[in-house]
Amino acid sequence: MKTDADAMPPDLIRAIEGKKRELDRHRPFPPAVVKKLEEQFRLEWTYNSNAIEGNTLNLRETELVLNRGLTIGKKSLREHFEVLNHAEAITLLENICTKKKDLSEDLILSLHRLILKNIDDAEAGRYRQSNVMIVGAVHIPPQAVKVPRLMGELLAWYHENSRKIPAPELAAWVHYKFVNIHPFIDGNGRTARLLMNLILMRAGYPPAVILTVDRKKYYRVLKDADKDRFEGFLAFIGRSIDRSLSIYLNAMKGTGEESERHGYMFLSEATKHCEYGIEYLSYLARTGRLGAVKIGSKWMTTREALEDYKAKVDEGTK
């Protein structure tokens, strides 16, 4: 039987669905705004998803690789391919949404094939053939021989529940169930986040970006979920969805007042809540050390992100 701990917090769901309704009132979106948002999310989603998995290209370097076709000195070829591959996978998602295709095994394998293209072509788009362990995790992924059956069960669960569970919660569950199976040798995290966002995008939500500054928290709530404590993970994903909705709403309304109402503030305002100047905060945002998003040409952050950074400084782990 499903319990409250197996669901996204009701107040968070209400807040998310309220912002979604507010966003829908702005449709159709102005083409110029949509183009800018898509470019922004493609960059930040690619940067953060790769950085969570250990890619060392910072946000600025990722932009140079992605938008200008440049190579970055002293960075591996694999890291460059991870940027290009992830961006191509996002394009595939956008095409899938346009054609209104639903989640399927072929789609999952196609996404993974893109993620590992030119990195590990032998394993790209292919379920793992060997058993694996996840370093630092309490969960031991199922034996390789069970993966095809478990993936079939995941897809059956998704199709059975796709109209019963709110899209934000459904997306979070598919993310968790996928990484729990760990169907591939490599690229599971990136693929899970792509699938999560496919579900959101098909339902008219913007993609949720899990920030690399939240990496430890992300892994912690995943580990808790492996112990059947799901609420923290569902809430974590919900807040990521809420953040993306706020960015879209801010872009549609374009006022500082609206930004603060959704929890974001410009760096000029952020300087009032810390001892850092705007130039240093901008540097932290550009290098991914401070959780921030770019609206147009200006960076925005939150009080929570500032507190997280200051705590890391105090711990000597910045």
C-alpha positions as CSV (number, residue, x, y, z in Angstrom):
1,M,0.0,0.0,0.0
2,K,1.3,3.5,-0.9
3,T,2.0,5.7,2.1
4,D,2.7,9.4,2.5
5,A,6.4,8.6,2.6
6,D,6.1,7.1,-0.9
7,A,4.8,10.4,-2.4
8,M,6.1,13.9,-3.0
9,P,5.1,16.2,-0.1
10,P,1.5,17.5,-0.8
11,D,2.4,21.1,-0.2
12,L,5.3,20.9,-2.7
13,I,3.1,19.2,-5.3
14,R,0.5,22.0,-4.9
15,A,3.2,24.7,-5.2
16,I,4.6,23.0,-8.4
17,E,1.1,22.5,-10.0
18,G,0.2,26.1,-9.1
19,K,3.3,27.5,-10.8
20,K,2.6,25.2,-13.8
21,R,-0.9,26.6,-14.1
22,E,0.5,30.1,-13.9
23,L,3.1,29.3,-16.6
24,D,0.4,27.9,-18.8
25,R,-1.4,31.2,-18.7
26,H,1.5,32.7,-20.6
27,R,1.2,30.3,-23.5
28,P,2.0,30.6,-26.3
29,F,5.4,31.8,-25.1
30,P,7.2,34.5,-27.1
31,P,9.6,32.8,-29.6
32,A,12.6,34.9,-28.6
33,V,12.1,34.0,-24.9
34,V,11.7,30.3,-25.7
35,K,14.9,30.3,-27.7
36,K,16.9,31.9,-24.9
37,L,15.5,29.6,-22.3
38,E,16.2,26.5,-24.4
39,E,19.8,27.6,-24.9
40,Q,20.2,28.4,-21.3
41,F,18.8,25.0,-20.1
42,R,20.7,23.1,-22.7
43,L,23.9,24.5,-21.4
44,E,23.2,24.3,-17.7
45,W,21.6,20.9,-17.9
46,T,24.5,19.5,-19.8
47,Y,27.1,21.1,-17.5
48,N,25.5,20.1,-14.3
49,S,24.6,16.5,-15.3
50,N,28.1,15.9,-16.5
51,A,29.7,17.6,-13.5
52,I,27.7,15.4,-11.1
53,E,29.4,12.4,-12.8
54,G,32.9,13.8,-12.5
55,N,33.4,15.9,-15.7
56,T,35.8,18.7,-14.8
57,L,34.8,21.2,-17.5
58,N,33.4,24.3,-15.8
59,L,30.3,26.1,-17.0
60,R,32.2,28.5,-19.2
61,E,34.3,25.7,-20.7
62,T,31.2,23.7,-21.4
63,E,29.7,26.7,-23.2
64,L,32.8,27.0,-25.4
65,V,32.7,23.3,-26.3
66,L,29.0,23.2,-26.9
67,N,28.3,26.5,-28.7
68,R,31.7,27.4,-30.3
69,G,33.1,24.0,-31.1
70,L,36.3,24.7,-29.2
71,T,38.6,22.3,-27.4
72,I,39.8,23.0,-23.9
73,G,43.5,22.5,-23.1
74,K,44.4,19.8,-20.6
75,K,40.9,18.3,-20.7
76,S,40.3,14.8,-21.9
77,L,38.7,13.9,-25.2
78,R,36.1,11.9,-23.2
79,E,35.0,15.1,-21.3
80,H,34.5,16.9,-24.6
81,F,32.4,14.1,-26.0
82,E,30.3,14.0,-22.9
83,V,29.3,17.6,-23.5
84,L,28.5,17.1,-27.2
85,N,26.7,13.8,-26.6
86,H,24.5,15.1,-23.8
87,A,23.5,18.1,-26.0
88,E,22.6,15.7,-28.8
89,A,20.5,13.6,-26.4
90,I,18.6,16.7,-25.4
91,T,17.8,17.4,-29.1
92,L,16.5,13.8,-29.3
93,L,14.2,14.5,-26.3
94,E,12.9,17.6,-28.0
95,N,12.2,15.7,-31.2
96,I,10.4,13.0,-29.2
97,C,8.2,15.6,-27.5
98,T,7.4,17.2,-30.8
99,K,6.4,13.9,-32.3
100,K,4.5,13.0,-29.0
101,K,6.3,9.7,-28.6
102,D,6.1,7.9,-25.3
103,L,8.7,6.1,-23.2
104,S,9.9,2.8,-24.7
105,E,12.8,0.4,-24.5
106,D,14.0,1.5,-28.0
107,L,14.0,5.2,-26.8
108,I,16.0,4.4,-23.7
109,L,18.6,2.5,-25.6
110,S,18.8,5.3,-28.2
111,L,19.4,7.9,-25.5
112,H,22.1,5.7,-23.9
113,R,23.7,5.1,-27.3
114,L,24.1,8.9,-27.7
115,I,25.5,9.3,-24.1
116,L,28.3,6.9,-24.7
117,K,28.9,7.6,-28.4
118,N,32.7,7.9,-29.2
119,I,33.3,7.0,-25.5
120,D,32.5,3.3,-25.3
121,D,30.8,2.3,-28.5
122,A,30.8,-1.4,-27.5
123,E,28.6,-0.7,-24.5
124,A,26.5,2.2,-26.0
125,G,22.8,1.4,-26.2
126,R,23.4,-2.1,-24.7
127,Y,22.3,-3.5,-21.3
128,R,25.3,-4.5,-19.2
129,Q,26.5,-8.1,-19.5
130,S,28.2,-8.2,-16.1
131,N,27.4,-7.5,-12.5
132,V,28.5,-4.2,-11.0
133,M,29.0,-2.5,-7.6
134,I,28.4,1.2,-7.0
135,V,31.1,2.8,-4.9
136,G,29.8,4.3,-1.7
137,A,26.3,3.0,-2.2
138,V,24.4,0.6,0.1
139,H,22.4,-0.8,-2.8
140,I,23.8,-3.6,-4.9
141,P,22.4,-3.5,-8.4
142,P,20.6,-6.6,-9.6
143,Q,22.4,-9.3,-11.5
144,A,23.0,-8.5,-15.2
145,V,20.8,-11.5,-16.3
146,K,17.8,-9.8,-14.6
147,V,18.2,-6.4,-16.2
148,P,16.0,-7.0,-19.4
149,R,13.1,-8.3,-17.3
150,L,13.4,-5.5,-14.7
151,M,13.5,-2.9,-17.4
152,G,10.4,-4.4,-18.9
153,E,8.7,-4.2,-15.5
154,L,9.8,-0.6,-15.1
155,L,8.2,0.3,-18.5
156,A,5.0,-1.6,-17.6
157,W,4.8,0.3,-14.3
158,Y,5.3,3.6,-16.0
159,H,2.5,3.0,-18.6
160,E,0.2,1.7,-15.8
161,N,0.8,4.8,-13.7
162,S,1.4,7.5,-16.3
163,R,-2.2,8.9,-15.9
164,K,-2.6,8.1,-12.2
165,I,0.4,9.9,-10.7
166,P,1.2,13.6,-11.1
167,A,3.9,14.1,-13.7
168,P,6.5,15.6,-11.2
169,E,6.1,12.5,-8.9
170,L,6.0,10.1,-11.9
171,A,9.3,11.6,-13.3
172,A,11.0,11.3,-9.9
173,W,9.9,7.6,-9.5
174,V,11.1,6.7,-13.0
175,H,14.5,8.3,-12.2
176,Y,14.8,6.4,-9.0
177,K,13.6,3.0,-10.3
178,F,16.0,3.3,-13.3
179,V,19.1,4.0,-11.3
180,N,18.1,1.2,-8.9
181,I,18.2,-1.2,-11.8
182,H,21.5,0.4,-13.1
183,P,21.0,-1.2,-16.5
184,F,24.2,0.0,-18.1
185,I,27.9,-0.3,-17.4
186,D,28.2,3.5,-17.6
187,G,26.0,6.6,-18.2
188,N,23.1,5.5,-15.9
189,G,22.9,8.8,-14.0
190,R,22.8,11.0,-17.2
191,T,20.3,8.7,-18.8
192,A,18.1,8.7,-15.7
193,R,18.0,12.5,-15.6
194,L,17.2,12.6,-19.3
195,L,14.3,10.1,-18.8
196,M,13.0,12.1,-15.9
197,N,13.0,15.3,-18.0
198,L,11.4,13.5,-20.9
199,I,8.4,12.8,-18.7
200,L,8.3,16.4,-17.5
201,M,8.7,17.9,-20.9
202,R,5.9,15.7,-22.4
203,A,3.6,17.0,-19.6
204,G,4.5,20.7,-20.5
205,Y,7.0,21.3,-17.7
206,P,10.5,22.7,-18.2
207,P,13.3,20.3,-17.6
208,A,14.6,20.0,-14.0
209,V,18.3,20.6,-13.6
210,I,20.0,19.0,-10.6
211,L,22.8,21.3,-9.7
212,T,26.3,20.0,-9.2
213,V,26.5,22.0,-6.0
214,D,23.8,19.8,-4.7
215,R,25.7,16.6,-5.6
216,K,26.3,15.4,-2.0
217,K,22.6,16.0,-1.1
218,Y,21.5,14.2,-4.3
219,Y,23.5,11.1,-3.5
220,R,22.4,11.2,0.1
221,V,18.7,11.2,-0.7
222,L,19.3,8.4,-3.3
223,K,21.0,6.4,-0.6
224,D,18.1,7.0,1.8
225,A,15.7,5.8,-1.0
226,D,17.7,2.6,-1.2
227,K,16.7,2.1,2.4
228,D,13.1,2.6,1.6
229,R,13.1,6.2,2.8
230,F,11.7,7.8,-0.3
231,E,10.3,11.2,0.8
232,G,13.7,13.0,0.8
233,F,14.4,12.0,-2.7
234,L,11.0,12.8,-4.0
235,A,11.1,16.2,-2.3
236,F,14.6,16.9,-3.7
237,I,13.4,16.2,-7.2
238,G,10.3,18.3,-6.6
239,R,12.4,21.3,-5.5
240,S,14.5,21.0,-8.7
241,I,11.2,21.0,-10.8
242,D,10.0,24.0,-8.8
243,R,13.3,25.8,-9.4
244,S,12.9,25.4,-13.2
245,L,9.3,26.6,-13.1
246,S,10.5,29.7,-11.3
247,I,13.1,30.4,-13.9
248,Y,10.5,30.2,-16.7
249,L,8.1,32.4,-14.8
250,N,10.8,34.9,-14.1
251,A,11.7,35.0,-17.8
252,M,8.0,35.4,-18.8
253,K,7.4,38.3,-16.4
254,G,10.9,39.7,-16.4
255,T,10.8,41.6,-13.1
256,G,13.1,41.5,-10.1
257,E,10.0,41.5,-7.8
258,E,8.8,38.3,-9.5
259,S,12.3,36.8,-9.1
260,E,12.3,37.4,-5.4
261,R,8.8,36.0,-5.0
262,H,10.1,32.7,-6.5
263,G,13.1,32.6,-4.2
264,Y,15.8,33.9,-6.7
265,M,17.7,37.2,-6.4
266,F,20.1,39.0,-8.6
267,L,23.8,39.0,-7.4
268,S,23.5,42.7,-6.5
269,E,20.9,41.7,-4.0
270,A,22.8,38.7,-2.9
271,T,25.8,40.8,-1.8
272,K,23.5,42.1,1.0
273,H,23.3,38.6,2.5
274,C,27.0,37.8,2.5
275,E,30.5,39.3,2.7
276,Y,31.3,38.8,-1.0
277,G,31.2,41.4,-3.8
278,I,29.3,41.0,-7.0
279,E,32.4,40.3,-9.0
280,Y,33.4,37.4,-6.8
281,L,29.8,36.0,-6.7
282,S,29.8,36.2,-10.5
283,Y,33.0,34.2,-10.6
284,L,31.6,31.6,-8.3
285,A,28.4,31.3,-10.4
286,R,30.4,31.0,-13.7
287,T,32.7,28.3,-12.3
288,G,29.8,26.3,-10.8
289,R,30.9,26.8,-7.1
290,L,27.7,28.7,-6.3
291,G,24.3,27.4,-7.2
292,A,23.0,30.0,-9.7
293,V,21.0,30.4,-12.9
294,K,21.4,32.9,-15.7
295,I,18.4,34.9,-16.7
296,G,19.3,36.7,-19.9
297,S,22.7,38.2,-19.2
298,K,22.4,38.3,-15.4
299,W,23.1,35.6,-12.8
300,M,20.6,34.9,-10.0
301,T,21.1,32.8,-6.9
302,T,19.2,31.9,-3.7
303,R,19.7,32.3,0.0
304,E,20.0,28.6,0.3
305,A,22.8,28.5,-2.3
306,L,24.7,31.2,-0.5
307,E,24.4,29.4,2.8
308,D,25.6,26.1,1.2
309,Y,28.7,27.9,-0.2
310,K,29.5,29.6,3.1
311,A,29.2,26.3,4.9
312,K,31.7,24.7,2.5
313,V,34.1,27.6,3.1
314,D,33.7,27.1,6.9
315,E,34.4,23.4,6.4
316,G,37.4,24.1,4.2
317,T,35.9,22.2,1.3
318,K,35.1,24.9,-1.2
